Amino acid sequence: MATYANTMETVIAKQDIRDVVMRYARGVDRADGELLKSCYWDDAIEEHGSTYSGPAHPYIDEAVPRMQKTGVMGHYVCNSHVDLDGDVAYAESYVITFARFEKDGEPWDTLTGGRIVDRMEKRDGEWKIAHRKIALDWNRDEPAAETWCLGLFDPDHPQMVLGKKGRADFSYERF
């Protein structure tokens, strides 16, 4: 039976579960396989639309080299709902994703809205994804038209920080 009343235990569990979802988004955007794998149990299943269905860790091993070669990506987690049932939870999180790909040698931007639905399991005191499915709700693709806020930002300025894949991204630094 799902639990809806918030107690200290359920609030902590829901936050732990949301932290896993946020860690996943960061791992995808940085193309960080180690961080991504930390979100899934070793026996977890990933159902990623029409592109993949099977064990999660091999999916990550296959996807990370691809992600490292693509342009900028951003996975934004919006509202989420968590149903707790003991050491099992179902979490539905709305996501908006941005990705830059090449099409015929030109940069294209794709914006997609959807939901990730996770069956989370708590094992040895830790929540991780046991099974993930995604639902894609909408998508918009268009040629890239980057003007950096109509020229407000100068990407060539030495103080401008641009995101990078992997641990070269400044977010891994501690300042």
CORQUI-V840950 format. One record per helix or strand of 3 or more residues. SS is the DSSP state (2 for helix, 1 for strand). FROM is the first residue (numbers start at 1). TO is the last residue. Records with the same first field share a line. If there is no record, write none. Layout:
SS: FROM-TO, FROM-TO
//
This chain:
2: 8-30, 33-37, 56-69, 148-151, 166-168, 170-172
1: 40-48, 52-55, 73-85, 88-103, 106-123, 126-143
//
